[in-house]
């Protein structure tokens, strides 16, 4: 055991939308040795690959009301103290804000008693954020000059309640209840009995700020029954007050074009060109199941050709993965962009061109059609391809359309296969459950290999449960061959084109 004490950071994860965590919180997560997280902390905030690599250590201490399997608070306190004494840099990731009905103060007391250093990083609290995402301001000039946050765990019918419900009913302003879905009928009755008009507008927001957010609007008197009729269960934020009537004007989140649509992305976030993020920005509930991983092949032939780039007139890439591996090896050989000074460069589309531009290289040929045939069409119009030596950097098993076509033009082509796509079943079990429950609106595919890997991961029968949206004609061919219903094909074979196709499909 380390003799040096670690430190524990009590970090507010925000209400659910991973974009609402603070910059400080994000940096601490990235540098943590261990993360102790709650049920309401979005799993997307956890570092990618942590479960597979074991770093940082992950401890799920999620607590849900009435769940006998929940980790007790004393056990969480003991875990934090132990990790701190082991010298670890610990992030205690708590939904919302640690000090707003989050029991973070109890954890801070336990750390203080054990002489473990700690810091508190505030988070966006659900009482404000869930209301805002439902289009409800908690205060509004001329309508509600104050807001009161109250725990809904307090049952007014019990003698040990610490809340003066009558005083609260007469205070005016907006009341925001945390975790009060089970006690809502009793709370509503107590507030009305205390003098609050039953016709005051009220709303219950379930899973606030997440793509599965649901909002039920009624009055103080009617909301308990409306929530029950609509199956509203925890986690819920309840807003009581006149600003609720502004929801019709301000309901921005639930009016986004893909809101409520569960879309599957079969490519890892770091390879998708922001696909997941762009779909989420349009309101989609995104499930990521990277269908393929990139495995490097023997790179000795590539390293040899890097010493002989002067023998070539053209360099062609057909994927950003090829660009990434090529550049990695180029830098590893002690060279940089100047090594490509005498080469013409062609690639298959804007995504690959963007990957090159990140390294300061602007390509010479981008085809109008983002497929191998399009590259051939563009190169066929030039007079510097016949007789040229071309280095073609690609994936194992790629189509021979491009090298065969270049050879017919009179070029000498050296094909370097530097990686292969292999199946990645991560997340497949969760995706199968979603498919079984018919909650998936569509599955996006960015390559034929991702279609094959998807079939392997979920099975042929299950793959037919949701329609496909593809990035281009080659991917569409693979979808058709698999018998999957085609919902849409991107007009432009780019990430933005695929996003536009998804939006168009559900317009």
C-alpha positions as CSV (number, residue, x, y, z in Angstrom):
1,X,0.0,0.0,0.0
2,X,1.2,3.5,-0.8
3,X,2.4,5.6,2.1
4,X,1.3,8.7,0.3
5,X,-2.3,9.8,0.6
6,X,-4.3,10.2,-2.5
7,X,-7.0,12.7,-3.1
8,X,-10.8,12.4,-3.7
9,X,-12.6,14.7,-6.0
10,X,-16.4,15.0,-5.4
11,X,-17.4,15.8,-9.0
12,X,-20.9,16.7,-10.1
13,X,-21.7,14.8,-13.3
14,X,-24.6,17.0,-14.2
15,X,-28.2,15.8,-14.8
16,X,-27.6,13.3,-17.6
17,X,-26.6,15.1,-20.8
18,X,-22.8,14.4,-20.9
19,X,-22.3,17.8,-22.5
20,X,-23.3,19.5,-19.2
21,X,-20.3,18.4,-17.1
22,X,-17.9,21.1,-16.2
23,X,-14.5,21.5,-17.9
24,X,-12.9,20.9,-14.5
25,X,-14.9,17.7,-14.1
26,X,-14.0,16.4,-17.5
27,X,-10.2,17.0,-16.9
28,X,-10.3,15.2,-13.6
29,X,-12.1,12.1,-15.1
30,X,-9.4,11.9,-17.7
31,X,-6.6,11.9,-15.1
32,X,-8.2,9.7,-12.5
33,X,-6.8,6.4,-11.1
34,X,-10.2,5.3,-10.0
35,X,-13.8,6.5,-10.6
36,X,-16.6,5.8,-8.2
37,X,-19.9,6.5,-10.1
38,X,-23.6,6.7,-9.4
39,X,-26.5,5.3,-11.4
40,X,-27.5,8.8,-12.6
41,X,-24.0,9.7,-13.9
42,X,-24.1,9.2,-17.6
43,X,-21.9,6.2,-18.6
44,X,-20.6,8.1,-21.6
45,X,-18.6,10.3,-19.2
46,X,-16.4,7.2,-18.3
47,X,-13.1,6.9,-20.2
48,X,-13.3,4.8,-23.3
49,X,-11.8,1.3,-22.9
50,X,-11.5,1.6,-19.1
51,X,-13.5,-1.7,-18.6
52,X,-11.2,-3.5,-20.9
53,X,-7.9,-2.1,-19.7
54,X,-8.7,-1.7,-16.0
55,X,-7.5,1.9,-16.0
56,X,-8.9,3.9,-14.4
57,X,-10.5,1.5,-12.0
58,X,-14.3,1.7,-12.1
59,X,-16.6,1.2,-9.2
60,X,-20.4,1.2,-9.8
61,X,-22.1,2.2,-6.6
62,X,-25.4,3.2,-8.1
63,X,-28.2,3.7,-5.7
64,X,-31.9,3.6,-6.6
65,X,-34.7,4.0,-4.2
66,X,-36.2,0.6,-3.1
67,X,-33.4,-1.4,-4.7
68,X,-32.1,-3.9,-2.1
69,X,-29.0,-4.5,-4.2
70,X,-28.0,-0.8,-3.9
71,X,-24.6,0.0,-2.3
72,X,-25.2,1.5,1.1
73,X,-23.9,5.0,1.8
74,X,-21.6,3.8,4.6
75,X,-20.0,1.3,2.2
76,X,-19.4,4.1,-0.4
77,X,-17.8,6.3,2.3
78,X,-15.5,3.4,3.3
79,X,-14.6,2.7,-0.4
80,X,-13.6,6.4,-0.9
81,X,-11.5,6.4,2.3
82,X,-9.8,3.1,1.2
83,X,-8.9,4.3,-2.3
84,X,-7.6,7.6,-0.8
85,X,-5.4,5.7,1.6
86,X,-4.0,3.6,-1.3
87,X,-2.6,6.8,-2.8
88,X,-5.1,7.0,-5.7
89,X,-6.4,10.0,-7.5
90,X,-10.1,9.3,-7.1
91,X,-13.1,10.9,-8.9
92,X,-16.4,10.4,-7.1
93,X,-18.8,11.0,-10.0
94,X,-22.2,12.0,-8.7
95,X,-25.3,12.8,-10.7
96,X,-26.2,16.5,-10.7
97,X,-24.4,18.5,-8.0
98,X,-22.7,16.7,-5.1
99,X,-24.1,19.1,-2.5
100,X,-27.7,19.3,-3.8
101,X,-29.6,16.3,-2.4
102,X,-26.6,14.2,-3.4
103,X,-25.2,13.2,0.0
104,X,-21.9,14.6,-1.1
105,X,-21.6,16.4,2.1
106,X,-21.7,13.1,4.0
107,X,-18.9,11.8,1.9
108,X,-16.9,14.9,2.5
109,X,-17.4,14.5,6.3
110,X,-16.2,10.9,6.1
111,X,-13.1,11.9,4.1
112,X,-12.4,14.7,6.6
113,X,-12.7,12.4,9.6
114,X,-10.2,10.0,7.9
115,X,-7.9,12.9,7.1
116,X,-8.1,12.2,3.3
117,X,-7.7,15.3,1.1
118,X,-10.7,16.1,-1.0
119,X,-12.1,18.8,-3.3
120,X,-15.6,19.5,-4.4
121,X,-16.3,20.2,-8.1
122,X,-19.9,21.6,-8.4
123,X,-22.2,20.3,-11.2
124,X,-25.3,21.4,-13.0
125,X,-28.2,20.4,-10.8
126,X,-31.2,18.6,-12.2
127,X,-33.7,21.0,-10.7
128,X,-32.6,23.7,-13.0
129,X,-31.4,21.7,-16.0
130,X,-34.4,19.3,-16.3
131,X,-36.8,22.2,-16.2
132,X,-34.8,24.2,-18.8
133,X,-34.7,21.1,-21.1
134,X,-38.5,20.9,-20.7
135,X,-38.8,24.5,-21.7
136,X,-39.7,25.7,-18.2
137,X,-37.7,28.6,-16.5
138,X,-37.8,28.2,-12.8
139,X,-38.0,32.0,-12.4
140,X,-39.6,34.5,-14.7
141,X,-40.0,38.3,-14.2
142,X,-43.5,39.2,-13.2
143,X,-44.5,35.6,-12.8
144,X,-42.1,33.9,-10.2
145,X,-39.5,35.9,-8.3
146,X,-38.1,33.0,-6.4
147,X,-37.5,29.2,-6.5
148,X,-37.5,26.7,-3.7
149,X,-35.8,23.3,-4.1
150,X,-37.3,20.5,-1.9
151,X,-36.6,16.8,-1.6
152,X,-39.6,14.8,-2.5
153,X,-38.5,11.9,-0.2
154,X,-40.3,13.8,2.6
155,X,-43.8,12.4,2.9
156,X,-46.1,15.1,4.4
157,X,-48.4,12.4,5.9
158,X,-45.6,11.1,8.1
159,X,-45.0,12.7,11.5
160,X,-41.2,13.0,11.1
161,X,-41.3,15.3,8.1
162,X,-38.8,18.2,8.3
163,X,-40.6,20.3,5.6
164,X,-43.2,22.9,6.6
165,X,-45.4,22.3,3.6
166,X,-48.0,24.9,4.7
167,X,-45.3,27.6,4.8
168,X,-44.0,26.4,1.5
169,X,-47.4,26.6,0.0
170,X,-47.8,30.2,1.0
171,X,-44.2,31.4,0.1
172,X,-45.1,31.9,-3.6
173,X,-42.7,31.4,-6.5
174,X,-41.7,28.1,-8.0
175,X,-41.3,24.8,-6.2
176,X,-39.0,22.2,-7.6
177,X,-39.2,18.7,-6.2
178,X,-36.4,16.2,-6.4
179,X,-37.1,12.5,-6.3
180,X,-40.8,12.9,-5.4
181,X,-42.7,10.7,-7.8
182,X,-43.9,8.2,-5.2
183,X,-44.9,10.9,-2.7
184,X,-46.3,13.3,-5.2
185,X,-50.0,12.6,-4.3
186,X,-49.3,13.3,-0.6
187,X,-47.2,16.4,-1.4
188,X,-49.9,17.8,-3.8
189,X,-52.5,17.3,-1.1
190,X,-50.4,18.9,1.5
191,X,-49.7,22.0,-0.6
192,X,-53.3,22.4,-1.5
193,X,-54.3,22.0,2.1
194,X,-51.7,24.6,3.0
195,X,-53.3,27.2,0.7
196,X,-51.7,26.7,-2.7
197,X,-54.4,26.8,-5.5
198,X,-54.9,23.4,-7.1
199,X,-55.0,25.0,-10.5
200,X,-51.4,26.2,-10.4
201,X,-49.6,24.6,-13.4
202,X,-47.2,21.7,-12.7
203,X,-45.0,19.4,-14.7
204,X,-43.2,16.2,-14.1
205,X,-39.9,15.7,-16.1
206,X,-38.6,12.1,-16.3
207,X,-34.9,11.5,-17.3
208,X,-34.4,15.2,-17.8
209,X,-31.8,16.4,-20.3
210,X,-31.4,12.9,-21.8
211,X,-32.7,11.8,-25.2
212,X,-35.4,9.7,-23.5
213,X,-36.7,12.7,-21.6
214,X,-40.5,12.6,-21.0
215,X,-42.6,15.5,-19.7
216,X,-46.2,15.5,-18.4
217,X,-48.0,18.8,-17.8
218,X,-51.0,19.4,-15.7
219,X,-51.9,21.2,-12.5
220,X,-50.9,20.8,-8.9
221,X,-54.2,18.9,-8.4
222,X,-54.1,16.8,-11.5
223,X,-50.4,16.0,-12.0
224,X,-50.2,13.0,-9.6
225,X,-52.8,11.1,-11.5
226,X,-51.5,12.2,-14.9
227,X,-48.0,11.0,-14.0
228,X,-49.3,7.6,-12.9
229,X,-51.4,7.3,-16.0
230,X,-48.4,8.0,-18.2
231,X,-46.1,5.6,-16.4
232,X,-43.8,8.3,-15.1
233,X,-41.2,6.7,-12.8
234,X,-38.0,7.8,-11.2
235,X,-35.8,9.7,-11.9
236,X,-38.2,12.7,-12.0
237,X,-38.0,16.4,-11.3
238,X,-41.4,18.0,-10.6
239,X,-41.9,21.8,-11.2
240,X,-44.8,23.6,-9.6
241,X,-45.5,27.2,-10.5
242,X,-46.8,29.6,-13.1
243,X,-43.6,29.5,-15.3
244,X,-44.8,26.0,-16.4
245,X,-47.2,27.7,-18.8
246,X,-44.2,29.0,-20.8
247,X,-43.3,25.5,-21.9
248,X,-45.4,26.0,-25.1
249,X,-43.1,28.8,-26.2
250,X,-39.8,27.4,-24.9
251,X,-40.0,23.7,-25.5
252,X,-36.8,23.6,-27.6
253,X,-35.3,20.2,-26.5
254,X,-38.3,17.9,-27.3
255,X,-38.9,19.7,-30.6
256,X,-35.6,18.7,-32.2
257,X,-36.0,16.8,-35.4
258,X,-34.8,13.4,-34.1
259,X,-36.1,13.6,-30.6
260,X,-37.2,10.3,-29.2
261,X,-35.6,8.3,-32.1
262,X,-33.1,5.7,-31.0
263,X,-30.4,5.5,-33.7
264,X,-27.6,2.9,-33.7
265,X,-24.1,4.0,-34.8
266,X,-21.9,1.1,-35.8
267,X,-18.7,2.9,-35.7
268,X,-16.5,4.0,-32.8
269,X,-16.8,7.7,-31.8
270,X,-13.1,8.5,-32.7
271,X,-13.7,7.1,-36.2
272,X,-17.1,8.4,-36.9
273,X,-16.3,12.0,-37.8
274,X,-18.6,13.2,-35.1
275,X,-21.6,11.1,-36.3
276,X,-22.8,10.2,-32.8
277,X,-22.5,13.8,-31.6
278,X,-24.2,15.2,-34.6
279,X,-27.2,12.8,-34.3
280,X,-27.4,13.6,-30.6
281,X,-27.5,17.3,-31.3
282,X,-30.6,16.7,-33.4
283,X,-32.2,14.9,-30.5
284,X,-31.5,11.3,-31.2
285,X,-31.0,8.7,-28.5
286,X,-27.7,7.3,-29.8
287,X,-26.6,3.7,-29.2
288,X,-22.9,3.2,-30.1
289,X,-22.0,-0.3,-31.1
290,X,-18.7,-0.1,-32.9
291,X,-19.1,-2.9,-35.4
292,X,-15.4,-3.0,-36.4
293,X,-12.0,-2.3,-34.9
294,X,-8.9,-1.5,-36.9
295,X,-6.1,-4.0,-36.7
296,X,-2.7,-3.1,-38.2
297,X,-1.1,-5.5,-40.6
298,X,2.7,-6.0,-41.1
299,X,3.9,-2.5,-41.6
300,X,7.4,-3.3,-42.7
301,X,6.5,-2.9,-46.4
302,X,5.0,0.5,-45.7
303,X,8.2,1.6,-43.8
304,X,10.2,0.5,-46.8
305,X,8.1,2.5,-49.2
306,X,8.4,5.6,-47.0
307,X,12.1,5.6,-47.8
308,X,11.4,5.5,-51.5
309,X,8.6,8.1,-51.9
310,X,10.7,9.9,-54.5
311,X,10.1,7.0,-56.9
312,X,6.3,7.7,-57.0
313,X,4.3,10.5,-58.7
314,X,1.0,9.8,-57.0
315,X,-0.2,8.8,-53.5
316,X,-3.8,7.6,-53.1
317,X,-5.8,7.0,-49.8
318,X,-9.3,5.7,-49.5
319,X,-9.9,6.0,-45.8
320,X,-9.0,8.1,-42.8
321,X,-7.7,5.0,-41.1
322,X,-5.1,4.6,-43.8
323,X,-4.1,8.2,-43.4
324,X,-3.7,7.8,-39.6
325,X,-1.5,4.7,-39.9
326,X,0.6,6.2,-42.8
327,X,1.3,9.4,-40.9
328,X,2.1,7.5,-37.7
329,X,4.8,5.6,-39.5
330,X,6.0,8.6,-41.4
331,X,6.6,10.5,-38.2
332,X,8.2,7.4,-36.6
333,X,10.7,7.4,-39.4
334,X,11.7,10.9,-38.5
335,X,10.1,12.5,-41.5
336,X,7.2,15.0,-41.9
337,X,4.9,16.6,-44.5
338,X,8.0,17.7,-46.6
339,X,8.5,14.1,-47.6
340,X,5.3,14.4,-49.8
341,X,6.4,17.6,-51.5
342,X,6.9,15.9,-54.9
343,X,3.7,13.8,-54.9
344,X,0.2,14.4,-56.3
345,X,-2.4,13.1,-53.8
346,X,-5.8,11.7,-54.4
347,X,-8.4,10.4,-52.0
348,X,-12.0,9.1,-52.1
349,X,-13.9,11.8,-50.2
350,X,-14.0,14.8,-47.9
351,X,-13.5,12.8,-44.7
352,X,-10.2,11.4,-45.8
353,X,-9.2,14.8,-47.2
354,X,-10.0,16.3,-43.8
355,X,-7.7,13.8,-42.1
356,X,-4.9,14.8,-44.5
357,X,-5.6,18.5,-44.0
358,X,-5.1,18.1,-40.2
359,X,-1.5,17.3,-41.1
360,X,-1.2,20.3,-43.4
361,X,-1.7,18.4,-46.7
362,X,-4.2,19.7,-49.2
363,X,-5.2,16.9,-51.7
364,X,-5.0,17.4,-55.4
365,X,-8.0,15.2,-56.5
366,X,-11.3,14.8,-54.7
367,X,-13.9,13.0,-56.8
368,X,-17.5,14.2,-57.3
369,X,-18.7,10.7,-56.4
370,X,-17.1,9.5,-53.2
371,X,-16.3,5.9,-54.3
372,X,-13.5,4.2,-56.1
373,X,-15.2,4.7,-59.5
374,X,-15.4,8.4,-58.8
375,X,-11.6,8.6,-58.2
376,X,-11.1,6.8,-61.5
377,X,-13.4,9.2,-63.3
378,X,-11.4,12.2,-61.9
379,X,-8.0,10.8,-62.7
380,X,-9.0,9.7,-66.2
381,X,-9.5,13.4,-67.0
382,X,-5.8,14.2,-66.2
383,X,-2.8,13.8,-68.5
384,X,-0.3,12.9,-65.7
385,X,-1.6,9.4,-64.7
386,X,-0.5,7.4,-67.7
387,X,3.0,6.1,-67.1
388,X,3.0,7.3,-63.5
389,X,4.0,5.2,-60.5
390,X,1.3,5.2,-57.9
391,X,1.4,4.2,-54.2
392,X,-2.1,3.0,-53.2
393,X,-2.5,2.8,-49.4
394,X,-5.6,0.8,-48.4
395,X,-7.2,-1.9,-46.2
396,X,-6.9,-5.6,-46.6
397,X,-9.6,-7.0,-48.9
398,X,-10.5,-3.7,-50.5
399,X,-12.0,-3.8,-54.0
400,X,-9.7,-4.0,-56.9
401,X,-11.7,-1.5,-59.0
402,X,-9.2,1.3,-58.4
403,X,-5.9,-0.5,-59.0
404,X,-7.3,-2.3,-62.0
405,X,-8.7,0.9,-63.5
406,X,-5.4,2.7,-62.9
407,X,-3.5,-0.1,-64.6
408,X,-5.8,0.2,-67.6
409,X,-4.9,3.9,-67.8
410,X,-1.2,2.9,-68.1
411,X,-0.2,3.6,-64.5
412,X,2.0,1.3,-62.4
413,X,0.3,0.7,-59.1
414,X,1.8,-0.6,-55.9
415,X,-1.0,-1.7,-53.5
416,X,-0.1,-1.5,-49.8
417,X,-2.6,-3.2,-47.5
418,X,-1.8,-1.8,-44.0
419,X,-4.8,-2.7,-41.9
420,X,-7.9,-4.8,-41.7
421,X,-11.3,-4.3,-40.1
422,X,-12.2,-6.9,-37.5
423,X,-15.4,-7.5,-35.6
424,X,-16.0,-5.6,-32.4
425,X,-19.0,-6.9,-30.5
426,X,-18.8,-4.3,-27.8
427,X,-22.3,-3.3,-26.7
428,X,-23.9,-6.1,-28.8
429,X,-25.9,-7.5,-25.8
430,X,-27.5,-4.2,-25.0
431,X,-28.2,-3.6,-28.7
432,X,-29.9,-7.0,-29.0
433,X,-32.1,-6.1,-26.1
434,X,-33.1,-2.9,-27.7
435,X,-33.8,-4.7,-31.0
436,X,-35.9,-7.3,-29.2
437,X,-38.0,-4.5,-27.6
438,X,-38.5,-2.8,-31.0
439,X,-37.1,0.5,-29.7
440,X,-34.5,1.0,-32.4
441,X,-35.6,3.4,-35.1
442,X,-32.7,2.9,-37.5
443,X,-29.1,1.6,-37.8
444,X,-26.5,3.6,-39.6
445,X,-23.8,2.0,-41.6
446,X,-20.6,3.6,-42.9
447,X,-19.1,0.7,-44.8
448,X,-19.9,-2.8,-46.1
449,X,-17.6,-4.3,-43.4
450,X,-19.7,-2.6,-40.7
451,X,-22.8,-4.4,-42.1
452,X,-21.0,-7.7,-41.9
453,X,-19.8,-7.1,-38.4
454,X,-23.3,-6.0,-37.3
455,X,-24.7,-9.3,-38.6
456,X,-22.1,-11.2,-36.7
457,X,-22.8,-9.3,-33.5
458,X,-26.6,-9.4,-33.3
459,X,-27.4,-12.4,-35.6
460,X,-29.1,-12.5,-39.0
461,X,-32.7,-12.7,-37.5
462,X,-32.2,-9.8,-35.1
463,X,-30.6,-7.7,-37.8
464,X,-33.9,-7.5,-39.6
465,X,-35.6,-5.8,-36.7
466,X,-34.6,-2.3,-37.6
467,X,-34.1,-0.5,-41.0
468,X,-30.8,0.7,-42.3
469,X,-29.5,4.1,-43.3
470,X,-26.3,3.9,-45.4
471,X,-23.5,6.3,-46.3
472,X,-23.3,5.2,-50.0
473,X,-24.0,2.7,-52.7
474,X,-21.4,0.1,-51.7
475,X,-22.8,0.0,-48.2
476,X,-26.3,-0.2,-49.6
477,X,-25.3,-3.2,-51.6
478,X,-24.2,-5.0,-48.5
479,X,-27.4,-4.0,-46.7
480,X,-29.5,-5.3,-49.6
481,X,-27.5,-8.6,-49.7
482,X,-28.2,-9.0,-45.9
483,X,-31.9,-8.6,-46.5
484,X,-32.1,-5.6,-44.2
485,X,-34.7,-2.9,-45.0
486,X,-33.2,0.2,-46.5
487,X,-34.7,3.3,-45.1
488,X,-32.4,5.9,-46.8
489,X,-29.0,6.3,-48.5
490,X,-26.9,9.4,-48.1
491,X,-26.9,11.7,-51.2
492,X,-23.2,12.5,-50.3
493,X,-21.0,9.8,-48.9
494,X,-19.8,11.8,-45.9
495,X,-20.7,12.0,-42.2
496,X,-22.8,15.1,-42.8
497,X,-24.5,13.4,-45.8
498,X,-25.3,10.4,-43.5
499,X,-26.7,12.8,-40.8
500,X,-28.8,14.5,-43.5
501,X,-30.2,11.2,-44.7
502,X,-31.2,10.2,-41.1
503,X,-32.9,13.6,-40.6
504,X,-34.6,13.3,-44.0
505,X,-35.9,9.8,-43.2
506,X,-37.7,11.0,-40.1
507,X,-38.8,14.4,-41.2
